[in-house]
Amino acid sequence: MVEGNSEGKPRSILKQDTKSPLLFTEISQLSYGEVPRGAIAITSSGSPPNTFWREVARYVLYEEVFDDDLKQFNTPQYPSISYQYFDRLCNIFNKDMKLLNSAAKTSESLMAEIANFAADDACLARANDAEALLTTLLAYRWHPQVNPRQGIYRLPRFSVTGPGRRISLVSRAEAVSDLTNKYLSVCLPRHSESCNIMIGRLKCLTKPLFLLVRILNEQTTNITGLVEVDVPLRFVLLLITPSSSEEKDLHQIGRCFASMLNDQKFLADLYRVQKPADLYQSAISFRKNMIVLSSGLPEVLNHSGGIDVPIAYYNEVYFERSDLVFEDYAADMSNRQFLDSDVGHKSGKMHFCSKHSFQRLWPPFNELVKGVKVFASRLPSDYTDAFTKDNVGTMLSSILFIYFVVFGPAITFGTLMINEVHPNYAISLNIFATGIFTVLYSLLAGQPLGSIGPSGPGFILETVIALFAAKMNADYQIYRFWVGVYMATFGILLIALNLSPLVTYARRSLEELFSGFISLFLILKALFSMFKAVPQDVSIPVNVNDTEELQSALQSNQTASKAAANLFLATCMLIFSILINKLKRSHFFRRKFRYWIGAFNVPLGIVFVTLVEYTFFSSYNVQKLDIPAASENDPNEWVNVIDISKVINFTQPSPAVLHGLALLLGFFFALLVFTETALNSVTALKPKAKKPSPFVMDHVLTVVLFPLISCTLGWPFMSGVPVRTIANTMALVKVDPHPPPGKPAEIISLVEQRVSVLIVGVLVTFSVYLGDILRLIPVAALYGMFIYLGLCGLRGLDSVNALLALLTRRKYWGRWEFLTNLPKAQLAVITAINFTELAILIIFIVTAEFATAGYTALATPLVLIGSGLIREFCLPRWQWLAPTLEKVDKRCLSTQSSSTEEDTKSETLHPDKGDRQASVETLIF
């Protein structure tokens, strides 16, 4: 029987081409006994005192079953129902189901229509049973998380039946929204609707009442209280029986129907169905896509009858790779469809560069002209977007976080520069230079979210410059000046050849190689610096009456004690940072507290180590930061302006030798900074960046303008640092604050603006006056920080995960989802190639510690570029390896066709949402 609308014809409430909205489903079971405190009265005419409908399960994306013992909902699960209940539901659809189209606007009128329908359908024995049925349908509704007694929402008490007992919807119509689960309601997308499944046993019925009510009103906001969320009610399914033997099955049948509503096709059919037979046909169609699980595997099911959702899906923002990766699970899964195919037998067409690829080299500076136009178009919005209502809070809260990201490396590399490169590089000079460069970068960069500053590869080449100057017996500042000039010259050449957009061809393997190089540099540099201070042997005085011998032994013991203290303090820093990192990923305390504790991990560690040193090692005179107090600051120490007359007129070495070696270093340094800046700009694009990013503007700054400023003012060379860009963008991402139960919180947008980095640059510049505080910090704390950051970087590398997987049996590969279905032999070869390239770079790091072989670090950019060329042109020709290689090693950004003029603007490419985006740089702070 189908009840029509006012025109007598059933009508569809969903257009043919309209996508079904998300449907929240709640199962309510008829219960008898004392009505729980906090139950909601949905009628003003009174409800039976010992009857109520209690919520037993709910469905958003997954199933949540209420545990009567624990008095809370269990964790989200995949619903699993025995096939016998699905078959029973199909029989109900085919024989017993009735359909009612209702235009009711209130709960009372809706339930009255249902009671009248039951009476007309001969479901009731006596005429007065219709009143009993209506009274039962209007009984109190109890939702566990809309209960003042549990103190979840602290709702006011609107009682009509007794003081502090139950809440009435009709007593305060304006407070209806307060009587719903507001926290769950905001998790639902806009235009969501709801379905209420009512199950139970009612003696006044003569036969089971299986009725699907479809509410046709466009606005159903007045029908409130039947479900716990504040969304319109669209469907009500009644599964009520007079038999106690059937009552137990109704719960499982209701779960089955609720699970079917997650299928978009079945849900769309439910909106359009005209007669109950259509429901049966939709169920048969749904059956074709069912997944069968053998009953002989009971261990798969949990105690609620479902299958547990993997931990990684739980409603928590995990940055296990969020320290390193910006990707949401849905996009990642859609991209991994290739894993369902046999990569060993299917291979796509391999693309190689052709002669047409060289057309981008002409005309000169073409990309620069386009980049300037794009830069000018996005510049106003970079300032206005920072102060919009939705973004200003994120922008302001990120400033302190980004400050430590920029400031920490400034003092760390300042210490290394003054100890191992040249005494002119005072820590205050490094701080001041980093602040000024950060301000300039925030004002002029094409990708303002990137971070620039002193870096590990740059430090290695700074040591090579000092080494070459010493070998030639040349003035260090003069030689460095000409290196900077030639570096800028080669930078102009690279920009003129329009090479900036080549970064779009970079692969994940190149990112991983660079990240591994940086991570191992941090670890090895810290270890070398600390163990070099350990004396080869400790003197023991033979003649206690010899003053000189006693003095030598005392000095030797003091040196050994200081070295031991430094090693202990560095270990304390490492352990403290690891523990804070573990706390951040735990479930202790509230999420916001853990987030901010993790955000200031390294600063807190430095404070901790400083207190340990002051408490236990104050008499050891361990090395601390060499920075003047605020009252002793001399602005003349912040710059070392080059003497132009000496630059032109020098006698030693010969001009040919000096310019030749300066040209050589300038070439290698330009390549390294060009590559590092390119990867830096790509990194900033990944977490939901939408604005165009002209890479060429970043190259103009880091390869041309900044080198000229550095070599003229005696400041350290700066470049883009992907490892800090990760931390910068982490602070500016906006995460879904209300994810549905069981679904991870996803990154929904990125606040793309310049204001926060600009303010940070100003703060870092004025930090030169923090000498009274900074001079208390032991240098060992910085070494411990280096080791910690290096370990974090290695932990996130796919190559490291692949190596760990290869050392285990294949059945344990499930923890590394990206390895699923990959052939083991090909994966082993790819991993071996990656680690061979990394081993070459490690050799350069080690040899750079020895003065006689320090020049080998010059080959670093050649290895990086060479590895990229081998991956792009050589390895794809290996037919046995190529299919797997294409799946494992994707591009960082998608390369678009150049068939149109717009497509040639490759420097403004946006991140490809289809590719598995994952930067593999380490999180700093």
Secondary structure as the mmCIF struct_conf table of DSSP 4:
data_model
#
loop_
_struct_conf.conf_type_id
_struct_conf.id
_struct_conf.beg_label_comp_id
_struct_conf.beg_label_asym_id
_struct_conf.beg_label_seq_id
_struct_conf.end_label_comp_id
_struct_conf.end_label_asym_id
_struct_conf.end_label_seq_id
STRN STRN1 VAL A 2 GLU A 3
TURN_TY1_P TURN_TY1_P1 SER A 6 GLU A 7
BEND BEND1 GLY A 8 LYS A 9
BEND BEND2 ILE A 13 LEU A 14
TURN_TY1_P TURN_TY1_P2 GLN A 16 ASP A 17
HELX_LH_PP_P HELX_LH_PP_P1 THR A 18 LEU A 22
STRN STRN2 LEU A 23 TYR A 32
BEND BEND3 GLY A 33 GLU A 34
HELX_LH_PP_P HELX_LH_PP_P2 VAL A 35 PRO A 36
TURN_TY1_P TURN_TY1_P3 ARG A 37 GLY A 38
HELX_LH_PP_P HELX_LH_PP_P3 ALA A 39 ALA A 39
STRN STRN3 ILE A 40 ALA A 41
BEND BEND4 SER A 44 SER A 45
TURN_TY1_P TURN_TY1_P4 PRO A 49 ASN A 50
STRN STRN4 THR A 51 TYR A 59
BEND BEND5 VAL A 60 TYR A 62
STRN STRN5 GLU A 63 ASP A 67
TURN_TY1_P TURN_TY1_P5 ASP A 68 LYS A 71
STRN STRN6 GLN A 72 PHE A 73
HELX_LH_PP_P HELX_LH_PP_P4 ASN A 74 PRO A 76
STRN STRN7 GLN A 77 PRO A 79
HELX_RH_AL_P HELX_RH_AL_P1 TYR A 83 ASN A 91
HELX_RH_PI_P HELX_RH_PI_P1 ILE A 92 ASP A 96
STRN STRN8 LYS A 98 SER A 102
BEND BEND6 THR A 106 THR A 106
HELX_RH_AL_P HELX_RH_AL_P2 SER A 107 ASP A 120
TURN_TY1_P TURN_TY1_P6 ASP A 121 ALA A 122
STRN STRN9 LEU A 124 LEU A 124
BEND BEND7 ALA A 125 ARG A 126
TURN_TY1_P TURN_TY1_P7 ALA A 127 ASN A 128
HELX_RH_AL_P HELX_RH_AL_P3 ASP A 129 LEU A 137
TURN_TY1_P TURN_TY1_P8 LEU A 138 LEU A 138
BEND BEND8 ALA A 139 ALA A 139
STRN STRN10 TYR A 140 TRP A 142
TURN_TY1_P TURN_TY1_P9 PRO A 144 GLN A 145
BEND BEND9 VAL A 146 VAL A 146
HELX_RH_3T_P HELX_RH_3T_P1 PRO A 148 GLN A 150
TURN_TY1_P TURN_TY1_P10 GLY A 151 GLY A 151
BEND BEND10 ILE A 152 TYR A 153
BEND BEND11 VAL A 160 GLY A 162
TURN_TY1_P TURN_TY1_P11 PRO A 163 ARG A 165
STRN STRN11 ILE A 167 SER A 168
TURN_TY1_P TURN_TY1_P12 LEU A 169 SER A 171
HELX_RH_3T_P HELX_RH_3T_P2 ALA A 173 LEU A 179
BEND BEND12 THR A 180 THR A 180
HELX_RH_AL_P HELX_RH_AL_P4 LYS A 182 SER A 185
TURN_TY1_P TURN_TY1_P13 VAL A 186 CYS A 187
BEND BEND13 LEU A 188 LEU A 188
HELX_LH_PP_P HELX_LH_PP_P5 PRO A 189 PRO A 189
TURN_TY1_P TURN_TY1_P14 ARG A 190 HIS A 191
STRN STRN12 GLU A 193 ARG A 201
TURN_TY1_P TURN_TY1_P15 LYS A 203 CYS A 204
STRN STRN13 LEU A 205 LEU A 205
BEND BEND14 THR A 206 LYS A 207
STRN STRN14 LEU A 209 ILE A 215
BEND BEND15 GLU A 218 GLU A 218
TURN_TY1_P TURN_TY1_P16 THR A 221 ASN A 222
BEND BEND16 ILE A 223 ILE A 223
BEND BEND17 GLY A 225 VAL A 231
STRN STRN15 LEU A 233 THR A 241
BEND BEND18 PRO A 242 PRO A 242
HELX_RH_AL_P HELX_RH_AL_P5 SER A 244 MET A 260
TURN_TY1_P TURN_TY1_P17 LEU A 261 ASN A 262
BEND BEND19 ASP A 263 ASP A 263
HELX_RH_AL_P HELX_RH_AL_P6 GLN A 264 ARG A 272
BEND BEND20 LYS A 275 LYS A 275
HELX_RH_AL_P HELX_RH_AL_P7 PRO A 276 ARG A 287
TURN_TY1_P TURN_TY1_P18 LYS A 288 ASN A 289
TURN_TY1_P TURN_TY1_P19 SER A 295 GLY A 296
HELX_RH_3T_P HELX_RH_3T_P3 PRO A 298 VAL A 300
BEND BEND21 LEU A 301 LEU A 301
TURN_TY1_P TURN_TY1_P20 HIS A 303 SER A 304
BEND BEND22 GLY A 305 GLY A 305
STRN STRN16 GLY A 306 ASP A 308
HELX_LH_PP_P HELX_LH_PP_P6 VAL A 309 PRO A 310
HELX_RH_3T_P HELX_RH_3T_P4 ILE A 311 TYR A 313
BEND BEND23 TYR A 314 GLU A 316
TURN_TY1_P TURN_TY1_P21 GLU A 320 LEU A 324
HELX_RH_AL_P HELX_RH_AL_P8 TYR A 329 ASN A 335
HELX_RH_3T_P HELX_RH_3T_P5 ARG A 336 ASP A 340
BEND BEND24 SER A 341 SER A 341
TURN_TY1_P TURN_TY1_P22 VAL A 343 HIS A 345
HELX_RH_3T_P HELX_RH_3T_P6 LYS A 355 LEU A 361
BEND BEND25 PRO A 363 PRO A 363
TURN_TY1_P TURN_TY1_P23 PRO A 364 PHE A 365
HELX_RH_AL_P HELX_RH_AL_P9 ASN A 366 THR A 384
HELX_RH_3T_P HELX_RH_3T_P7 ASP A 385 PHE A 387
BEND BEND26 THR A 388 THR A 388
TURN_TY1_P TURN_TY1_P24 LYS A 389 ASN A 391
HELX_RH_AL_P HELX_RH_AL_P10 VAL A 392 GLU A 420
TURN_TY1_P TURN_TY1_P25 VAL A 421 VAL A 421
TURN_TY1_P TURN_TY1_P26 PRO A 423 ASN A 424
HELX_RH_AL_P HELX_RH_AL_P11 ILE A 427 LEU A 444
BEND BEND27 GLY A 446 GLN A 447
TURN_TY1_P TURN_TY1_P27 PRO A 448 LEU A 449
STRN STRN17 ILE A 452 GLY A 453
HELX_RH_AL_P HELX_RH_AL_P12 GLY A 456 MET A 472
TURN_TY1_P TURN_TY1_P28 ASN A 473 ASN A 473
HELX_RH_AL_P HELX_RH_AL_P13 TYR A 476 ALA A 496
TURN_TY1_P TURN_TY1_P29 LEU A 497 ASN A 498
HELX_RH_3T_P HELX_RH_3T_P8 SER A 500 TYR A 505
STRN STRN18 ARG A 507 ARG A 507
HELX_RH_AL_P HELX_RH_AL_P14 ARG A 508 PHE A 531
TURN_TY1_P TURN_TY1_P30 LYS A 532 ALA A 533
BEND BEND28 VAL A 534 VAL A 534
BEND BEND29 GLN A 536 ASP A 537
BEND BEND30 VAL A 542 VAL A 542
TURN_TY1_P TURN_TY1_P31 VAL A 544 ASN A 545
HELX_RH_AL_P HELX_RH_AL_P15 THR A 547 LYS A 584
TURN_TY1_P TURN_TY1_P32 ARG A 585 ARG A 585
BEND BEND31 SER A 586 PHE A 589
HELX_RH_AL_P HELX_RH_AL_P16 ARG A 591 ALA A 599
TURN_TY1_P TURN_TY1_P33 PHE A 600 PHE A 600
HELX_RH_AL_P HELX_RH_AL_P17 ASN A 601 PHE A 616
TURN_TY1_P TURN_TY1_P34 SER A 618 ASN A 621
STRN STRN19 LYS A 624 LYS A 624
HELX_RH_3T_P HELX_RH_3T_P9 ALA A 630 GLU A 632
HELX_RH_3T_P HELX_RH_3T_P10 PRO A 635 TRP A 638
HELX_RH_AL_P HELX_RH_AL_P18 ILE A 644 ILE A 648
BEND BEND32 ASN A 649 ASN A 649
BEND BEND33 GLN A 652 PRO A 653
HELX_RH_AL_P HELX_RH_AL_P19 PRO A 655 LEU A 685
TURN_TY1_P TURN_TY1_P35 LYS A 686 LYS A 688
BEND BEND34 LYS A 691 LYS A 691
HELX_RH_AL_P HELX_RH_AL_P20 PHE A 695 HIS A 699
HELX_RH_PI_P HELX_RH_PI_P2 VAL A 700 LEU A 705
HELX_RH_AL_P HELX_RH_AL_P21 PHE A 706 LEU A 713
TURN_TY1_P TURN_TY1_P36 GLY A 714 GLY A 714
HELX_LH_PP_P HELX_LH_PP_P7 TRP A 715 PHE A 717
STRN STRN20 SER A 719 GLY A 720
HELX_RH_AL_P HELX_RH_AL_P22 PRO A 722 LEU A 732
STRN STRN21 VAL A 733 VAL A 735
BEND BEND35 PRO A 737 HIS A 738
HELX_LH_PP_P HELX_LH_PP_P8 PRO A 739 PRO A 740
TURN_TY1_P TURN_TY1_P37 PRO A 741 GLY A 742
BEND BEND36 LYS A 743 LYS A 743
HELX_LH_PP_P HELX_LH_PP_P9 PRO A 744 GLU A 746
STRN STRN22 ILE A 747 LEU A 750
BEND BEND37 ARG A 754 ARG A 754
HELX_RH_AL_P HELX_RH_AL_P23 VAL A 755 THR A 765
HELX_RH_3T_P HELX_RH_3T_P11 PHE A 766 TYR A 769
HELX_RH_AL_P HELX_RH_AL_P24 GLY A 771 LEU A 774
TURN_TY1_P TURN_TY1_P38 ARG A 775 LEU A 776
BEND BEND38 ILE A 777 ILE A 777
STRN STRN23 PRO A 778 PRO A 778
HELX_RH_AL_P HELX_RH_AL_P25 VAL A 779 ARG A 795
TURN_TY1_P TURN_TY1_P39 GLY A 796 GLY A 796
HELX_RH_AL_P HELX_RH_AL_P26 ASP A 798 LEU A 806
TURN_TY1_P TURN_TY1_P40 LEU A 807 LEU A 807
BEND BEND39 THR A 808 THR A 808
HELX_RH_3T_P HELX_RH_3T_P12 ARG A 810 ARG A 815
BEND BEND40 TRP A 816 TRP A 816
HELX_RH_3T_P HELX_RH_3T_P13 GLU A 817 LEU A 819
TURN_TY1_P TURN_TY1_P41 THR A 820 ASN A 821
HELX_RH_AL_P HELX_RH_AL_P27 LYS A 824 THR A 847
TURN_TY1_P TURN_TY1_P42 ALA A 848 GLU A 849
BEND BEND41 PHE A 850 PHE A 850
HELX_RH_3T_P HELX_RH_3T_P14 ALA A 851 ALA A 859
HELX_RH_AL_P HELX_RH_AL_P28 THR A 860 LEU A 869
HELX_RH_PI_P HELX_RH_PI_P3 ILE A 870 CYS A 874
HELX_RH_3T_P HELX_RH_3T_P15 LEU A 875 ARG A 877
TURN_TY1_P TURN_TY1_P43 GLN A 879 LEU A 881
HELX_RH_AL_P HELX_RH_AL_P29 ALA A 882 VAL A 888
BEND BEND42 ASP A 889 ASP A 889
STRN STRN24 ARG A 891 ARG A 891
BEND BEND43 CYS A 892 LEU A 893
HELX_LH_PP_P HELX_LH_PP_P10 SER A 894 SER A 897
BEND BEND44 SER A 899 THR A 900
TURN_TY1_P TURN_TY1_P44 GLU A 901 THR A 904
HELX_RH_3T_P HELX_RH_3T_P16 SER A 906 THR A 908
HELX_LH_PP_P HELX_LH_PP_P11 LEU A 909 ASP A 912
BEND BEND45 LYS A 913 ASP A 915
HELX_LH_PP_P HELX_LH_PP_P12 GLU A 921 ILE A 924
#
